[in-house]
Amino acid sequence: MAEDPQLDDPVEAGPPPERLGALPPPHSGGLRRRGIYLLPNLFTTGVLFCGFFAIVQAMNERFEIGAIAIFVALVLDGMDGRVARWTNTQSEFGAQFDSIADMVAFGAAPGLIAYIWVLKDLGTLGWIGAFIYCAGAGIRLARFNANIAVVDKRYFQGLPSPSGAAVMTGLVWVLVDFGFAPSSWLAALAWVVAVFAGVTMVSNVPFWSFKEVNWRKRVPLWVILVCVLAISVVASRPSLVLWALFMAYALSGYVMWAMGHRVRPVLPEE
């Protein structure tokens, strides 16, 4: 994703505008201001807001609302980059803003939701599990930004951080939705899932990126019916179905790895 960075570029004194085809001088302020593109940044700001909102809701023990906010952030995150490309508004500013928003929504927020909900009952071990998840998300985002031009576009290197957030917060959402009260076995389950998601995000396990799907291709009419049925299934029990889908995706990488698919490990240069 991206759009134009916001810069204030000083304009040095030079020859008059008519010489060498120079541009007219700026206004009396002596500075030429450049802005940022609004549309893609609105989506990125929405991601950041959802992450912060989820943390606030978790602090107020509204874990289900906080988990739903993370899934909304996931949808917005999938749109900001596409909007920037469709409108030709990519820039370095947008890329950096997107990474910061992702770290809040898909790194810090899910870890804090899980910790406040049940991991705190494990004491030191609980916050260590939450930190492993959070650190995994941060490292995953940094590696993705550093290697974006050199990795195989067909596969992600490690579990994408939005999917990791869906696995972590989806677990909280489904258990709260089904009326489970925090207990020692739930704390152990949440710790295992947090460590699993954190480690999987920084692994070299391949995950299909879906970038080879041609969304503009014509499809038979029955595909629309399948989509309607799929939406109906999700709507019947959103927490359970969505978490099951993302958990299946998180496990699919290990299945692909066992079948011989490999992603060349690429480490960012110092």
HELIX and SHEET records of a PDB file:
HELIX    1   1 ARG A   19  GLY A   21  5                                   3    
HELIX    2   2 LEU A   38  MET A   59  1                                  22    
HELIX    3   3 PHE A   63  TRP A   86  1                                  24    
HELIX    4   4 GLU A   92  MET A  103  1                                  12    
HELIX    5   5 VAL A  104  ALA A  108  3                                   5    
HELIX    6   6 ALA A  109  TRP A  117  1                                   9    
HELIX    7   7 LEU A  119  LEU A  122  5                                   4    
HELIX    8   8 THR A  124  ASN A  147  1                                  24    
HELIX    9   9 SER A  161  ASP A  177  1                                  17    
HELIX   10  10 SER A  184  VAL A  202  1                                  19    
HELIX   11  11 LEU A  221  SER A  236  1                                  16    
HELIX   12  12 PRO A  238  ALA A  258  1                                  21    
SHEET    1   A 2 LEU A   7  PRO A  10  0                                        
SHEET    2   A 2 LEU A  31  ARG A  34 -1                                        
SHEET    1   B 2 TYR A 155  GLN A 157  0                                        
SHEET    2   B 2 PRO A 206  TRP A 208 -1                                        
END                                                                             
